[in-house]
């Protein structure tokens, strides 16, 4: 079985979008969540938003990876 690399990148990008209360999957497969300016300067609120967004991205990536892996290595009955 081959080796795998896991890559994670987190960015904080200033924007004019409305606040989003939950992470949303984007067309490129990434997940985004918009927070307001007050939350953006609070370490606890930034951490919470980053963890919520990361959680969704990780779950989605694991689901896709395991689905592909099961297609490559079907279990024998």
N, CA, C and O atoms as a Tripos MOL2 file, in Angstrom:
@<TRIPOS>MOLECULE
protein
  308   307    77     0     0
PROTEIN
NO_CHARGES

@<TRIPOS>ATOM
      1 N           0.8450   -1.1730    0.0000 N.3       1 UNK1
      2 CA          0.0000    0.0000    0.0000 C.3       1 UNK1
      3 C           0.8940    1.2400    0.0000 C.2       1 UNK1
      4 O           1.9340    1.2620    0.6570 O.2       1 UNK1
      5 N           0.4890    2.2530   -0.7270 N.am      2 UNK2
      6 CA          1.2700    3.4720   -0.8460 C.3       2 UNK2
      7 C           1.2350    4.3350    0.4050 C.2       2 UNK2
      8 O           0.4860    4.0720    1.3450 O.2       2 UNK2
      9 N           2.0350    5.3350    0.3920 N.am      3 UNK3
     10 CA          2.0760    6.3090    1.4760 C.3       3 UNK3
     11 C           1.1680    7.4820    1.1110 C.2       3 UNK3
     12 O           0.8690    7.7030   -0.0620 O.2       3 UNK3
     13 N           0.7420    8.2150    2.1050 N.am      4 UNK4
     14 CA         -0.1510    9.3510    1.8780 C.3       4 UNK4
     15 C           0.3710   10.5720    2.6120 C.2       4 UNK4
     16 O           0.9690   10.4660    3.6830 O.2       4 UNK4
     17 N           0.1400   11.7070    2.0310 N.am      5 UNK5
     18 CA          0.4720   12.9840    2.6460 C.3       5 UNK5
     19 C          -0.8440   13.6620    3.0110 C.2       5 UNK5
     20 O          -1.7810   13.6930    2.2120 O.2       5 UNK5
     21 N          -0.9040   14.1950    4.2030 N.am      6 UNK6
     22 CA         -2.0770   14.9580    4.6420 C.3       6 UNK6
     23 C          -1.6700   16.4160    4.6860 C.2       6 UNK6
     24 O          -0.6860   16.7710    5.3340 O.2       6 UNK6
     25 N          -2.4190   17.2590    4.0040 N.am      7 UNK7
     26 CA         -2.0810   18.6740    3.9260 C.3       7 UNK7
     27 C          -3.2520   19.5050    4.4520 C.2       7 UNK7
     28 O          -4.4010   19.2900    4.0680 O.2       7 UNK7
     29 N          -2.9460   20.4470    5.3270 N.am      8 UNK8
     30 CA         -3.9520   21.3430    5.8850 C.3       8 UNK8
     31 C          -3.4380   22.7690    5.7610 C.2       8 UNK8
     32 O          -2.2820   23.0460    6.0810 O.2       8 UNK8
     33 N          -4.2840   23.6620    5.3040 N.am      9 UNK9
     34 CA         -3.9210   25.0780    5.2150 C.3       9 UNK9
     35 C          -5.0880   25.8890    5.7570 C.2       9 UNK9
     36 O          -6.2300   25.7030    5.3370 O.2       9 UNK9
     37 N          -4.8010   26.7800    6.6830 N.am     10 UNK10
     38 CA         -5.8280   27.6330    7.2740 C.3      10 UNK10
     39 C          -5.4600   29.0790    6.9630 C.2      10 UNK10
     40 O          -4.3270   29.5020    7.1920 O.2      10 UNK10
     41 N          -6.4150   29.8240    6.4470 N.am     11 UNK11
     42 CA         -6.1960   31.2300    6.1210 C.3      11 UNK11
     43 C          -7.2680   32.0810    6.7820 C.2      11 UNK11
     44 O          -8.4200   31.6660    6.9110 O.2      11 UNK11
     45 N          -6.8750   33.2660    7.1940 N.am     12 UNK12
     46 CA         -7.8160   34.2780    7.6490 C.3      12 UNK12
     47 C          -7.7450   35.4000    6.6250 C.2      12 UNK12
     48 O          -6.7200   36.0710    6.5050 O.2      12 UNK12
     49 N          -8.8290   35.6070    5.8880 N.am     13 UNK13
     50 CA         -8.8660   36.5640    4.7960 C.3      13 UNK13
     51 C          -9.9610   37.5940    5.0760 C.2      13 UNK13
     52 O         -11.1200   37.2330    5.2800 O.2      13 UNK13
     53 N          -9.5930   38.8610    5.0840 N.am     14 UNK14
     54 CA        -10.5860   39.9160    5.2880 C.3      14 UNK14
     55 C         -11.5460   39.9410    4.1050 C.2      14 UNK14
     56 O         -11.1230   39.8000    2.9570 O.2      14 UNK14
     57 N         -12.8300   40.1180    4.3780 N.am     15 UNK15
     58 CA        -13.8280   40.1150    3.3080 C.3      15 UNK15
     59 C         -14.9980   41.0280    3.6670 C.2      15 UNK15
     60 O         -15.0950   41.5230    4.7890 O.2      15 UNK15
     61 N         -15.8740   41.2400    2.7030 N.am     16 UNK16
     62 CA        -17.0770   42.0520    2.9010 C.3      16 UNK16
     63 C         -18.3390   41.1980    2.9200 C.2      16 UNK16
     64 O         -19.4490   41.7290    2.8700 O.2      16 UNK16
     65 N         -18.1790   39.8920    2.9930 N.am     17 UNK17
     66 CA        -19.3150   38.9780    2.9610 C.3      17 UNK17
     67 C         -20.0780   39.0140    4.2840 C.2      17 UNK17
     68 O         -19.5430   39.4040    5.3210 O.2      17 UNK17
     69 N         -21.3370   38.5980    4.2170 N.am     18 UNK18
     70 CA        -22.1520   38.4930    5.4200 C.3      18 UNK18
     71 C         -21.6290   37.3560    6.2940 C.2      18 UNK18
     72 O         -21.0350   36.3990    5.7970 O.2      18 UNK18
     73 N         -21.8540   37.4730    7.5790 N.am     19 UNK19
     74 CA        -21.4320   36.4360    8.5210 C.3      19 UNK19
     75 C         -22.1650   35.1340    8.2160 C.2      19 UNK19
     76 O         -23.3700   35.1380    7.9640 O.2      19 UNK19
     77 N         -21.4320   34.0190    8.2400 N.am     20 UNK20
     78 CA        -22.0160   32.6810    8.0610 C.3      20 UNK20
     79 C         -21.8970   31.9580    9.3860 C.2      20 UNK20
     80 O         -20.8170   31.9210    9.9760 O.2      20 UNK20
     81 N         -22.9670   31.3950    9.8520 N.am     21 UNK21
     82 CA        -22.9590   30.7120   11.1510 C.3      21 UNK21
     83 C         -22.4100   29.2970   11.0790 C.2      21 UNK21
     84 O         -22.1070   28.6990   12.1110 O.2      21 UNK21
     85 N         -22.2750   28.7480    9.8630 N.am     22 UNK22
     86 CA        -21.7310   27.3890    9.7380 C.3      22 UNK22
     87 C         -20.8380   27.3040    8.5040 C.2      22 UNK22
     88 O         -21.0380   28.0420    7.5400 O.2      22 UNK22
     89 N         -19.8550   26.4050    8.5330 N.am     23 UNK23
     90 CA        -18.9480   26.2410    7.4010 C.3      23 UNK23
     91 C         -19.6920   25.7710    6.1490 C.2      23 UNK23
     92 O         -20.6180   24.9640    6.2340 O.2      23 UNK23
     93 N         -19.2840   26.2740    5.0080 N.am     24 UNK24
     94 CA        -19.8900   25.9100    3.7290 C.3      24 UNK24
     95 C         -18.8130   25.3930    2.7900 C.2      24 UNK24
     96 O         -17.7350   25.9790    2.6840 O.2      24 UNK24
     97 N         -19.1100   24.2920    2.1080 N.am     25 UNK25
     98 CA        -18.1640   23.7310    1.1480 C.3      25 UNK25
     99 C         -18.1600   24.5830   -0.1160 C.2      25 UNK25
    100 O         -19.2140   24.9730   -0.6190 O.2      25 UNK25
    101 N         -16.9710   24.8650   -0.6190 N.am     26 UNK26
    102 CA        -16.7930   25.6780   -1.8170 C.3      26 UNK26
    103 C         -16.5750   24.7770   -3.0380 C.2      26 UNK26
    104 O         -16.3520   23.5750   -2.8950 O.2      26 UNK26
    105 N         -16.6380   25.3570   -4.2230 N.am     27 UNK27
    106 CA        -16.4760   24.5910   -5.4610 C.3      27 UNK27
    107 C         -15.1200   23.8990   -5.5590 C.2      27 UNK27
    108 O         -15.0090   22.8510   -6.1940 O.2      27 UNK27
    109 N         -14.0930   24.4690   -4.9400 N.am     28 UNK28
    110 CA        -12.7550   23.8600   -5.0090 C.3      28 UNK28
    111 C         -12.5330   22.7900   -3.9390 C.2      28 UNK28
    112 O         -11.4320   22.2510   -3.8250 O.2      28 UNK28
    113 N         -13.5610   22.4800   -3.1590 N.am     29 UNK29
    114 CA        -13.4700   21.4580   -2.1270 C.3      29 UNK29
    115 C         -13.1070   21.9930   -0.7550 C.2      29 UNK29
    116 O         -13.1730   21.2600    0.2310 O.2      29 UNK29
    117 N         -12.7250   23.2600   -0.6760 N.am     30 UNK30
    118 CA        -12.3880   23.8550    0.6190 C.3      30 UNK30
    119 C         -13.6760   24.2250    1.3650 C.2      30 UNK30
    120 O         -14.7690   24.2180    0.8000 O.2      30 UNK30
    121 N         -13.5100   24.5460    2.6430 N.am     31 UNK31
    122 CA        -14.6410   24.9790    3.4610 C.3      31 UNK31
    123 C         -14.3600   26.3840    3.9640 C.2      31 UNK31
    124 O         -13.2250   26.7160    4.3090 O.2      31 UNK31
    125 N         -15.4030   27.2090    4.0050 N.am     32 UNK32
    126 CA        -15.2790   28.5900    4.4870 C.3      32 UNK32
    127 C         -16.3910   28.9080    5.4650 C.2      32 UNK32
    128 O         -17.4940   28.3650    5.4010 O.2      32 UNK32
    129 N         -16.0550   29.8180    6.3790 N.am     33 UNK33
    130 CA        -17.0440   30.3640    7.3020 C.3      33 UNK33
    131 C         -16.6680   31.8190    7.5250 C.2      33 UNK33
    132 O         -15.5040   32.1160    7.7950 O.2      33 UNK33
    133 N         -17.6100   32.7190    7.4210 N.am     34 UNK34
    134 CA        -17.3480   34.1480    7.6350 C.3      34 UNK34
    135 C         -17.7520   34.5250    9.0560 C.2      34 UNK34
    136 O         -18.8120   34.1300    9.5390 O.2      34 UNK34
    137 N         -16.8910   35.2960    9.7170 N.am     35 UNK35
    138 CA        -17.1820   35.7720   11.0680 C.3      35 UNK35
    139 C         -17.1560   37.2980   11.0610 C.2      35 UNK35
    140 O         -16.5710   37.9110   10.1680 O.2      35 UNK35
    141 N         -17.7850   37.9010   12.0510 N.am     36 UNK36
    142 CA        -17.7920   39.3650   12.0760 C.3      36 UNK36
    143 C         -16.4890   39.9100   12.6730 C.2      36 UNK36
    144 O         -15.6800   39.1650   13.2270 O.2      36 UNK36
    145 N         -16.3130   41.2070   12.5460 N.am     37 UNK37
    146 CA        -15.0770   41.8510   12.9680 C.3      37 UNK37
    147 C         -14.7600   41.6730   14.4370 C.2      37 UNK37
    148 O         -13.5950   41.5280   14.8060 O.2      37 UNK37
    149 N         -15.7790   41.6810   15.2800 N.am     38 UNK38
    150 CA        -15.5560   41.5060   16.7230 C.3      38 UNK38
    151 C         -15.0280   40.1040   17.0220 C.2      38 UNK38
    152 O         -14.1350   39.9340   17.8510 O.2      38 UNK38
    153 N         -15.5840   39.1040   16.3440 N.am     39 UNK39
    154 CA        -15.1030   37.7300   16.5370 C.3      39 UNK39
    155 C         -13.6910   37.5590   15.9880 C.2      39 UNK39
    156 O         -12.9100   36.7590   16.5030 O.2      39 UNK39
    157 N         -13.3720   38.3080   14.9450 N.am     40 UNK40
    158 CA        -12.0720   38.1840   14.2840 C.3      40 UNK40
    159 C         -10.9030   38.6610   15.1540 C.2      40 UNK40
    160 O          -9.7490   38.3360   14.8790 O.2      40 UNK40
    161 N         -11.2040   39.4270   16.1970 N.am     41 UNK41
    162 CA        -10.1350   39.8860   17.0870 C.3      41 UNK41
    163 C         -10.1880   39.2110   18.4570 C.2      41 UNK41
    164 O          -9.4700   39.5950   19.3800 O.2      41 UNK41
    165 N         -11.0420   38.2080   18.5710 N.am     42 UNK42
    166 CA        -11.1580   37.4250   19.8050 C.3      42 UNK42
    167 C         -10.4940   36.0710   19.5870 C.2      42 UNK42
    168 O         -10.9150   35.3100   18.7150 O.2      42 UNK42
    169 N          -9.4640   35.7640   20.3670 N.am     43 UNK43
    170 CA         -8.7620   34.4860   20.1800 C.3      43 UNK43
    171 C          -9.7040   33.3040   20.3670 C.2      43 UNK43
    172 O          -9.6230   32.3320   19.6160 O.2      43 UNK43
    173 N         -10.5930   33.3660   21.3470 N.am     44 UNK44
    174 CA        -11.5160   32.2580   21.5860 C.3      44 UNK44
    175 C         -12.4960   32.0810   20.4320 C.2      44 UNK44
    176 O         -12.7560   30.9570   20.0020 O.2      44 UNK44
    177 N         -13.0410   33.1930   19.9280 N.am     45 UNK45
    178 CA        -14.0040   33.1020   18.8350 C.3      45 UNK45
    179 C         -13.3370   32.6970   17.5220 C.2      45 UNK45
    180 O         -13.9190   31.9420   16.7430 O.2      45 UNK45
    181 N         -12.1220   33.1890   17.2670 N.am     46 UNK46
    182 CA        -11.3710   32.7810   16.0720 C.3      46 UNK46
    183 C         -11.0490   31.2890   16.1430 C.2      46 UNK46
    184 O         -11.2130   30.5590   15.1660 O.2      46 UNK46
    185 N         -10.5930   30.8540   17.3060 N.am     47 UNK47
    186 CA        -10.2590   29.4460   17.4760 C.3      47 UNK47
    187 C         -11.4870   28.5710   17.2550 C.2      47 UNK47
    188 O         -11.4070   27.5470   16.5760 O.2      47 UNK47
    189 N         -12.6040   28.9610   17.8170 N.am     48 UNK48
    190 CA        -13.8370   28.1990   17.6580 C.3      48 UNK48
    191 C         -14.2490   28.1190   16.1810 C.2      48 UNK48
    192 O         -14.6000   27.0450   15.6940 O.2      48 UNK48
    193 N         -14.2070   29.2310   15.4830 N.am     49 UNK49
    194 CA        -14.5730   29.2510   14.0590 C.3      49 UNK49
    195 C         -13.6070   28.4120   13.2370 C.2      49 UNK49
    196 O         -14.0290   27.6740   12.3470 O.2      49 UNK49
    197 N         -12.3220   28.5170   13.5250 N.am     50 UNK50
    198 CA        -11.3190   27.7410   12.7910 C.3      50 UNK50
    199 C         -11.5020   26.2410   13.0420 C.2      50 UNK50
    200 O         -11.3960   25.4440   12.1100 O.2      50 UNK50
    201 N         -11.7720   25.8570   14.2710 N.am     51 UNK51
    202 CA        -11.9720   24.4410   14.5830 C.3      51 UNK51
    203 C         -13.2550   23.9050   13.9540 C.2      51 UNK51
    204 O         -13.2740   22.7800   13.4550 O.2      51 UNK51
    205 N         -14.3170   24.6910   13.9730 N.am     52 UNK52
    206 CA        -15.5730   24.2500   13.3480 C.3      52 UNK52
    207 C         -15.3920   24.0580   11.8440 C.2      52 UNK52
    208 O         -15.8790   23.0830   11.2710 O.2      52 UNK52
    209 N         -14.6880   24.9970   11.2120 N.am     53 UNK53
    210 CA        -14.4540   24.9130    9.7750 C.3      53 UNK53
    211 C         -13.5280   23.7420    9.4550 C.2      53 UNK53
    212 O         -13.7670   22.9980    8.5040 O.2      53 UNK53
    213 N         -12.4840   23.5820   10.2400 N.am     54 UNK54
    214 CA        -11.5400   22.4790   10.0360 C.3      54 UNK54
    215 C         -12.2160   21.1280   10.2130 C.2      54 UNK54
    216 O         -11.9560   20.1940    9.4540 O.2      54 UNK54
    217 N         -13.0700   21.0270   11.2000 N.am     55 UNK55
    218 CA        -13.7700   19.7700   11.4620 C.3      55 UNK55
    219 C         -14.5460   19.3240   10.2290 C.2      55 UNK55
    220 O         -14.4680   18.1620    9.8280 O.2      55 UNK55
    221 N         -15.2980   20.2480    9.6270 N.am     56 UNK56
    222 CA        -16.0790   19.9170    8.4280 C.3      56 UNK56
    223 C         -15.1660   19.4920    7.2840 C.2      56 UNK56
    224 O         -15.4670   18.5360    6.5690 O.2      56 UNK56
    225 N         -14.0520   20.1980    7.1090 N.am     57 UNK57
    226 CA        -13.1070   19.8710    6.0360 C.3      57 UNK57
    227 C         -12.4750   18.5020    6.2670 C.2      57 UNK57
    228 O         -12.3250   17.7230    5.3260 O.2      57 UNK57
    229 N         -12.1060   18.2060    7.5030 N.am     58 UNK58
    230 CA        -11.4850   16.9250    7.8320 C.3      58 UNK58
    231 C         -12.4680   15.7790    7.6160 C.2      58 UNK58
    232 O         -12.1130   14.7680    7.0110 O.2      58 UNK58
    233 N         -13.6780   15.9230    8.0960 N.am     59 UNK59
    234 CA        -14.6950   14.8750    7.9260 C.3      59 UNK59
    235 C         -14.9560   14.6040    6.4520 C.2      59 UNK59
    236 O         -15.0700   13.4480    6.0440 O.2      59 UNK59
    237 N         -15.0510   15.6570    5.6520 N.am     60 UNK60
    238 CA        -15.2950   15.5100    4.2240 C.3      60 UNK60
    239 C         -14.1190   14.8090    3.5460 C.2      60 UNK60
    240 O         -14.3160   13.9100    2.7290 O.2      60 UNK60
    241 N         -12.9040   15.2190    3.8830 N.am     61 UNK61
    242 CA        -11.7070   14.6120    3.2850 C.3      61 UNK61
    243 C         -11.5830   13.1430    3.6740 C.2      61 UNK61
    244 O         -11.2480   12.3090    2.8330 O.2      61 UNK61
    245 N         -11.8480   12.8170    4.9300 N.am     62 UNK62
    246 CA        -11.8020   11.4160    5.3650 C.3      62 UNK62
    247 C         -12.8340   10.5710    4.6360 C.2      62 UNK62
    248 O         -12.5440    9.4520    4.2150 O.2      62 UNK62
    249 N         -14.0240   11.1030    4.4900 N.am     63 UNK63
    250 CA        -15.0810   10.3840    3.7870 C.3      63 UNK63
    251 C         -14.6800   10.0930    2.3430 C.2      63 UNK63
    252 O         -14.8420    8.9730    1.8580 O.2      63 UNK63
    253 N         -14.1570   11.1100    1.6640 N.am     64 UNK64
    254 CA        -13.7270   10.9250    0.2730 C.3      64 UNK64
    255 C         -12.5630    9.9430    0.1850 C.2      64 UNK64
    256 O         -12.5600    9.0650   -0.6780 O.2      64 UNK64
    257 N         -11.5740   10.0820    1.0700 N.am     65 UNK65
    258 CA        -10.4110    9.1950    1.0550 C.3      65 UNK65
    259 C         -10.8260    7.7380    1.2840 C.2      65 UNK65
    260 O         -10.4130    6.8530    0.5340 O.2      65 UNK65
    261 N         -11.6320    7.4880    2.3030 N.am     66 UNK66
    262 CA        -12.0220    6.1210    2.6180 C.3      66 UNK66
    263 C         -12.9110    5.5250    1.5300 C.2      66 UNK66
    264 O         -12.8440    4.3230    1.2700 O.2      66 UNK66
    265 N         -13.7290    6.3330    0.9010 N.am     67 UNK67
    266 CA        -14.5510    5.8720   -0.2120 C.3      67 UNK67
    267 C         -13.6680    5.4280   -1.3820 C.2      67 UNK67
    268 O         -13.8890    4.3690   -1.9700 O.2      67 UNK67
    269 N         -12.6760    6.2410   -1.7090 N.am     68 UNK68
    270 CA        -11.7440    5.8920   -2.7840 C.3      68 UNK68
    271 C         -10.9060    4.6660   -2.4250 C.2      68 UNK68
    272 O         -10.6630    3.8070   -3.2720 O.2      68 UNK68
    273 N         -10.4690    4.5870   -1.1790 N.am     69 UNK69
    274 CA         -9.6630    3.4460   -0.7360 C.3      69 UNK69
    275 C         -10.4630    2.1540   -0.8190 C.2      69 UNK69
    276 O          -9.9210    1.1110   -1.1850 O.2      69 UNK69
    277 N         -11.7440    2.2160   -0.4820 N.am     70 UNK70
    278 CA        -12.5640    1.0000   -0.5280 C.3      70 UNK70
    279 C         -12.7880    0.5490   -1.9680 C.2      70 UNK70
    280 O         -12.9750   -0.6420   -2.2160 O.2      70 UNK70
    281 N         -12.7710    1.4710   -2.9080 N.am     71 UNK71
    282 CA        -12.9080    1.1020   -4.3230 C.3      71 UNK71
    283 C         -11.6440    0.4190   -4.8320 C.2      71 UNK71
    284 O         -11.7130   -0.4680   -5.6830 O.2      71 UNK71
    285 N         -10.4890    0.8320   -4.3100 N.am     72 UNK72
    286 CA         -9.2080    0.2420   -4.7190 C.3      72 UNK72
    287 C          -9.0070   -1.1360   -4.1080 C.2      72 UNK72
    288 O          -8.4540   -2.0310   -4.7470 O.2      72 UNK72
    289 N          -9.4520   -1.3030   -2.8770 N.am     73 UNK73
    290 CA         -9.2290   -2.5350   -2.1260 C.3      73 UNK73
    291 C         -10.5460   -3.0970   -1.6040 C.2      73 UNK73
    292 O         -10.8090   -3.0410   -0.4030 O.2      73 UNK73
    293 N         -11.3740   -3.6380   -2.4930 N.am     74 UNK74
    294 CA        -12.6600   -4.1710   -1.9970 C.3      74 UNK74
    295 C         -12.4180   -5.3280   -1.0260 C.2      74 UNK74
    296 O         -11.5610   -6.1830   -1.2500 O.2      74 UNK74
    297 N         -13.1930   -5.3310    0.0530 N.am     75 UNK75
    298 CA        -13.0360   -6.3860    1.0550 C.3      75 UNK75
    299 C         -13.6040   -7.6870    0.5080 C.2      75 UNK75
    300 O         -14.6320   -7.6930   -0.1700 O.2      75 UNK75
    301 N         -12.9230   -8.7920    0.8100 N.am     76 UNK76
    302 CA        -13.3740  -10.1100    0.3650 C.3      76 UNK76
    303 C         -14.3300  -10.6840    1.3840 C.2      76 UNK76
    304 O         -14.1210  -10.5580    2.5910 O.2      76 UNK76
    305 N         -15.3800  -11.3150    0.8940 N.am     77 UNK77
    306 CA        -16.3830  -11.9120    1.7960 C.3      77 UNK77
    307 C         -15.8940  -13.2040    2.3670 C.2      77 UNK77
    308 O         -16.6030  -13.8440    3.1440 O.2      77 UNK77
@<TRIPOS>BOND
     1     1     2 1
     2     2     3 1
     3     3     4 2
     4     3     5 am
     5     5     6 1
     6     6     7 1
     7     7     8 2
     8     7     9 am
     9     9    10 1
    10    10    11 1
    11    11    12 2
    12    11    13 am
    13    13    14 1
    14    14    15 1
    15    15    16 2
    16    15    17 am
    17    17    18 1
    18    18    19 1
    19    19    20 2
    20    19    21 am
    21    21    22 1
    22    22    23 1
    23    23    24 2
    24    23    25 am
    25    25    26 1
    26    26    27 1
    27    27    28 2
    28    27    29 am
    29    29    30 1
    30    30    31 1
    31    31    32 2
    32    31    33 am
    33    33    34 1
    34    34    35 1
    35    35    36 2
    36    35    37 am
    37    37    38 1
    38    38    39 1
    39    39    40 2
    40    39    41 am
    41    41    42 1
    42    42    43 1
    43    43    44 2
    44    43    45 am
    45    45    46 1
    46    46    47 1
    47    47    48 2
    48    47    49 am
    49    49    50 1
    50    50    51 1
    51    51    52 2
    52    51    53 am
    53    53    54 1
    54    54    55 1
    55    55    56 2
    56    55    57 am
    57    57    58 1
    58    58    59 1
    59    59    60 2
    60    59    61 am
    61    61    62 1
    62    62    63 1
    63    63    64 2
    64    63    65 am
    65    65    66 1
    66    66    67 1
    67    67    68 2
    68    67    69 am
    69    69    70 1
    70    70    71 1
    71    71    72 2
    72    71    73 am
    73    73    74 1
    74    74    75 1
    75    75    76 2
    76    75    77 am
    77    77    78 1
    78    78    79 1
    79    79    80 2
    80    79    81 am
    81    81    82 1
    82    82    83 1
    83    83    84 2
    84    83    85 am
    85    85    86 1
    86    86    87 1
    87    87    88 2
    88    87    89 am
    89    89    90 1
    90    90    91 1
    91    91    92 2
    92    91    93 am
    93    93    94 1
    94    94    95 1
    95    95    96 2
    96    95    97 am
    97    97    98 1
    98    98    99 1
    99    99   100 2
   100    99   101 am
   101   101   102 1
   102   102   103 1
   103   103   104 2
   104   103   105 am
   105   105   106 1
   106   106   107 1
   107   107   108 2
   108   107   109 am
   109   109   110 1
   110   110   111 1
   111   111   112 2
   112   111   113 am
   113   113   114 1
   114   114   115 1
   115   115   116 2
   116   115   117 am
   117   117   118 1
   118   118   119 1
   119   119   120 2
   120   119   121 am
   121   121   122 1
   122   122   123 1
   123   123   124 2
   124   123   125 am
   125   125   126 1
   126   126   127 1
   127   127   128 2
   128   127   129 am
   129   129   130 1
   130   130   131 1
   131   131   132 2
   132   131   133 am
   133   133   134 1
   134   134   135 1
   135   135   136 2
   136   135   137 am
   137   137   138 1
   138   138   139 1
   139   139   140 2
   140   139   141 am
   141   141   142 1
   142   142   143 1
   143   143   144 2
   144   143   145 am
   145   145   146 1
   146   146   147 1
   147   147   148 2
   148   147   149 am
   149   149   150 1
   150   150   151 1
   151   151   152 2
   152   151   153 am
   153   153   154 1
   154   154   155 1
   155   155   156 2
   156   155   157 am
   157   157   158 1
   158   158   159 1
   159   159   160 2
   160   159   161 am
   161   161   162 1
   162   162   163 1
   163   163   164 2
   164   163   165 am
   165   165   166 1
   166   166   167 1
   167   167   168 2
   168   167   169 am
   169   169   170 1
   170   170   171 1
   171   171   172 2
   172   171   173 am
   173   173   174 1
   174   174   175 1
   175   175   176 2
   176   175   177 am
   177   177   178 1
   178   178   179 1
   179   179   180 2
   180   179   181 am
   181   181   182 1
   182   182   183 1
   183   183   184 2
   184   183   185 am
   185   185   186 1
   186   186   187 1
   187   187   188 2
   188   187   189 am
   189   189   190 1
   190   190   191 1
   191   191   192 2
   192   191   193 am
   193   193   194 1
   194   194   195 1
   195   195   196 2
   196   195   197 am
   197   197   198 1
   198   198   199 1
   199   199   200 2
   200   199   201 am
   201   201   202 1
   202   202   203 1
   203   203   204 2
   204   203   205 am
   205   205   206 1
   206   206   207 1
   207   207   208 2
   208   207   209 am
   209   209   210 1
   210   210   211 1
   211   211   212 2
   212   211   213 am
   213   213   214 1
   214   214   215 1
   215   215   216 2
   216   215   217 am
   217   217   218 1
   218   218   219 1
   219   219   220 2
   220   219   221 am
   221   221   222 1
   222   222   223 1
   223   223   224 2
   224   223   225 am
   225   225   226 1
   226   226   227 1
   227   227   228 2
   228   227   229 am
   229   229   230 1
   230   230   231 1
   231   231   232 2
   232   231   233 am
   233   233   234 1
   234   234   235 1
   235   235   236 2
   236   235   237 am
   237   237   238 1
   238   238   239 1
   239   239   240 2
   240   239   241 am
   241   241   242 1
   242   242   243 1
   243   243   244 2
   244   243   245 am
   245   245   246 1
   246   246   247 1
   247   247   248 2
   248   247   249 am
   249   249   250 1
   250   250   251 1
   251   251   252 2
   252   251   253 am
   253   253   254 1
   254   254   255 1
   255   255   256 2
   256   255   257 am
   257   257   258 1
   258   258   259 1
   259   259   260 2
   260   259   261 am
   261   261   262 1
   262   262   263 1
   263   263   264 2
   264   263   265 am
   265   265   266 1
   266   266   267 1
   267   267   268 2
   268   267   269 am
   269   269   270 1
   270   270   271 1
   271   271   272 2
   272   271   273 am
   273   273   274 1
   274   274   275 1
   275   275   276 2
   276   275   277 am
   277   277   278 1
   278   278   279 1
   279   279   280 2
   280   279   281 am
   281   281   282 1
   282   282   283 1
   283   283   284 2
   284   283   285 am
   285   285   286 1
   286   286   287 1
   287   287   288 2
   288   287   289 am
   289   289   290 1
   290   290   291 1
   291   291   292 2
   292   291   293 am
   293   293   294 1
   294   294   295 1
   295   295   296 2
   296   295   297 am
   297   297   298 1
   298   298   299 1
   299   299   300 2
   300   299   301 am
   301   301   302 1
   302   302   303 1
   303   303   304 2
   304   303   305 am
   305   305   306 1
   306   306   307 1
   307   307   308 2
@<TRIPOS>SUBSTRUCTURE
     1 UNK1         2 RESIDUE 1 A UNK
     2 UNK2         6 RESIDUE 1 A UNK
     3 UNK3        10 RESIDUE 1 A UNK
     4 UNK4        14 RESIDUE 1 A UNK
     5 UNK5        18 RESIDUE 1 A UNK
     6 UNK6        22 RESIDUE 1 A UNK
     7 UNK7        26 RESIDUE 1 A UNK
     8 UNK8        30 RESIDUE 1 A UNK
     9 UNK9        34 RESIDUE 1 A UNK
    10 UNK10       38 RESIDUE 1 A UNK
    11 UNK11       42 RESIDUE 1 A UNK
    12 UNK12       46 RESIDUE 1 A UNK
    13 UNK13       50 RESIDUE 1 A UNK
    14 UNK14       54 RESIDUE 1 A UNK
    15 UNK15       58 RESIDUE 1 A UNK
    16 UNK16       62 RESIDUE 1 A UNK
    17 UNK17       66 RESIDUE 1 A UNK
    18 UNK18       70 RESIDUE 1 A UNK
    19 UNK19       74 RESIDUE 1 A UNK
    20 UNK20       78 RESIDUE 1 A UNK
    21 UNK21       82 RESIDUE 1 A UNK
    22 UNK22       86 RESIDUE 1 A UNK
    23 UNK23       90 RESIDUE 1 A UNK
    24 UNK24       94 RESIDUE 1 A UNK
    25 UNK25       98 RESIDUE 1 A UNK
    26 UNK26      102 RESIDUE 1 A UNK
    27 UNK27      106 RESIDUE 1 A UNK
    28 UNK28      110 RESIDUE 1 A UNK
    29 UNK29      114 RESIDUE 1 A UNK
    30 UNK30      118 RESIDUE 1 A UNK
    31 UNK31      122 RESIDUE 1 A UNK
    32 UNK32      126 RESIDUE 1 A UNK
    33 UNK33      130 RESIDUE 1 A UNK
    34 UNK34      134 RESIDUE 1 A UNK
    35 UNK35      138 RESIDUE 1 A UNK
    36 UNK36      142 RESIDUE 1 A UNK
    37 UNK37      146 RESIDUE 1 A UNK
    38 UNK38      150 RESIDUE 1 A UNK
    39 UNK39      154 RESIDUE 1 A UNK
    40 UNK40      158 RESIDUE 1 A UNK
    41 UNK41      162 RESIDUE 1 A UNK
    42 UNK42      166 RESIDUE 1 A UNK
    43 UNK43      170 RESIDUE 1 A UNK
    44 UNK44      174 RESIDUE 1 A UNK
    45 UNK45      178 RESIDUE 1 A UNK
    46 UNK46      182 RESIDUE 1 A UNK
    47 UNK47      186 RESIDUE 1 A UNK
    48 UNK48      190 RESIDUE 1 A UNK
    49 UNK49      194 RESIDUE 1 A UNK
    50 UNK50      198 RESIDUE 1 A UNK
    51 UNK51      202 RESIDUE 1 A UNK
    52 UNK52      206 RESIDUE 1 A UNK
    53 UNK53      210 RESIDUE 1 A UNK
    54 UNK54      214 RESIDUE 1 A UNK
    55 UNK55      218 RESIDUE 1 A UNK
    56 UNK56      222 RESIDUE 1 A UNK
    57 UNK57      226 RESIDUE 1 A UNK
    58 UNK58      230 RESIDUE 1 A UNK
    59 UNK59      234 RESIDUE 1 A UNK
    60 UNK60      238 RESIDUE 1 A UNK
    61 UNK61      242 RESIDUE 1 A UNK
    62 UNK62      246 RESIDUE 1 A UNK
    63 UNK63      250 RESIDUE 1 A UNK
    64 UNK64      254 RESIDUE 1 A UNK
    65 UNK65      258 RESIDUE 1 A UNK
    66 UNK66      262 RESIDUE 1 A UNK
    67 UNK67      266 RESIDUE 1 A UNK
    68 UNK68      270 RESIDUE 1 A UNK
    69 UNK69      274 RESIDUE 1 A UNK
    70 UNK70      278 RESIDUE 1 A UNK
    71 UNK71      282 RESIDUE 1 A UNK
    72 UNK72      286 RESIDUE 1 A UNK
    73 UNK73      290 RESIDUE 1 A UNK
    74 UNK74      294 RESIDUE 1 A UNK
    75 UNK75      298 RESIDUE 1 A UNK
    76 UNK76      302 RESIDUE 1 A UNK
    77 UNK77      306 RESIDUE 1 A UNK
